[in-house]
Amino acid sequence: MACRSPVSLVAVTSDDLREVDTVFDDLTAYSMRIDGVPRREDAASAFVTALPPGCEPRNRHAFLAKCEAASIGLLHLIDGYPTAGTAFIGLLAIRQSAQGAGLGRALCQTTERFARKNLHVHTLRLAVVATNPVQGFWTRMGFDPTGETKPFQGKRVTSQAILMEKQL
């Protein structure tokens, strides 16, 4: 799927949960790698409600990523986590059926612009689950491992989360 216009972010509301579900329906390989199941039953509701301890709901930003009118992916950001001036990418995912067309790179660039312009952060941070082989993508996007790892427990997968950062 080629995108002739920039990838846009549309804030998710309760009216969009079915559309979020359809994106998760097309992320089964990702789900198998991090959870060991084709799809979590609560994927859409968890996507719009997930918050790390100590964070306020106003710091959570959940988006449908759109290419023209089509939902091509999801973005979940936490502003000010783990410290002020940092935004944490909880999820940046492109539908399996749309992968390989440069949309991940485009969504990453859109995320960076949003974080700089709207959140006024200077650092993006994320965690790559070791069972999900996407660390190379994030390295190509300019993220570097911090040297920190944390235990990760998916639904049926136990792994490590590798923390990465990028200065904006």
Secondary structure, DSSP 8 states (H G I E B T S, - for coil): ---SS--EEEE--GGGHHHHHHHHHT-HHHHHHHHSSS--TTHHHHHHH---TT--GGGEEEEEEEETTEEEEEEEEEET-SSTTEEEEEEEEE-GGGTTSSHHHHHHHHHHHHIIIII--SEEEEEEETTS--HHHHHHTT-EEEEEEEEEE-SS-EEEEEEEEEE-
